[in-house]
Amino acid sequence: MEACRSPQQSNVTSYGATTVAIISLEAFAGMWINAFLVCVLCIAWVKKKTLNSNEKILLLLGCCKFWYLCFSWAYCSLSIIYPNYLYVHPTFQLTVFFQSFFNCSSLWVSACLCVFYCIKIANFRNRFFIYLKVKIDRTVPWLLLGSGLLSVAIGITSYDIADIKLSNNHNYNRQGYVLKLTNKTDEHFFHVYFIYGFGFVTSFTAVIFSALLLLFSLWRHKCKMQTNSINSLSMDVHIKAMKSILSFLVMYTINFGFLILLLISSTKEEKHVVFLSLLFLYAFPSLHSLTLILSNPKLEKTLIRILSYVRCKFCMKHELQ
């Protein structure tokens, strides 16, 4: 009788409904924040006819995070509510490809942003570092191109995983199509997951080294200002920058841990571990972008202006009623 169930009908448990509700809230909040980031930068691009390197990275980062949240939300919602619509060729493979591509892109562009800030802001007298400081603006397009190519490679790898899962095991039960690994493909998946994990580890390493170098440089400069009795305004700017970098470092480290945890648990079908991992992975794009907005004076002022306008409109409408 279950096999005759119409594909339009869903069999959602309370656990699944709660998962979709929480992830939807996180995803739509992240979409709004990143859409704001992209719109502000695009307006500035139209007005100035150009963007500096920092703004180019932020624009691409906002786009990658927005589309990552879109595809991730669609994947999660369909897999729980209407799995019959998701686990078909080529919908499943393409959804996994774009989800992995934009996820990897956002991680690598975040790493590029951290490296860019480190080279631009940090102050070291090393010749190679000075050379990078002079050449960094010309290097940014190549960094972004390399990030895109690596993301395409990860996306193709993910497509391969999805294709093998879908073709080898099309078992059906009450929840829809259940995809499990077989012994024949374990060795293949080990190599694929190794490539997938290598991309995460490399970007994480770049972020760690860049953030620690930048924190050390800012801390050293702050100590010099304290010794020379520099005004408190400059001190506050440096302290705020250090807090922003430290918060990003903590978020990125936690995000990396959950990515690896999700990668491992996906082969063992540990539902609760996957759910816990997804909760933070969907929240990270919002938290990171919000941190970037609040650490940028122009973006922060624009956000405050928009929120004040919305608040005034809401208060006026409430008073009229």
Secondary structure, DSSP 8 states (H G I E B T S, - for coil): -GGG--TT-----HHHHHHHHHHHHHHHHHHHHHHHHHHHHHHHHHHHS---HHHHHHHHHHHHHHHHHHHHHHHHHHHHH-HHHHSSTTHHHHHHHHHHHHHHHHHHHHHHHHHHHHHHH-----HHHHHHHHHHHHHHHHHHHHHHHHHHHHHHHHHHHHHHHHHH--EEETTEEE----HHHHHHHHHHHHHHHHHHHHHHHHHHHHHHHHHHHHHHHHHHHHHTT--HHHHHHHHHHHHHHHHHHHHHHHHHHHHHHHHHHTTTT-HHHHHHHHHHHHHHHHHHHHHHHHTSHHHHHHHHHHHHHHHHHHHHHHHH-
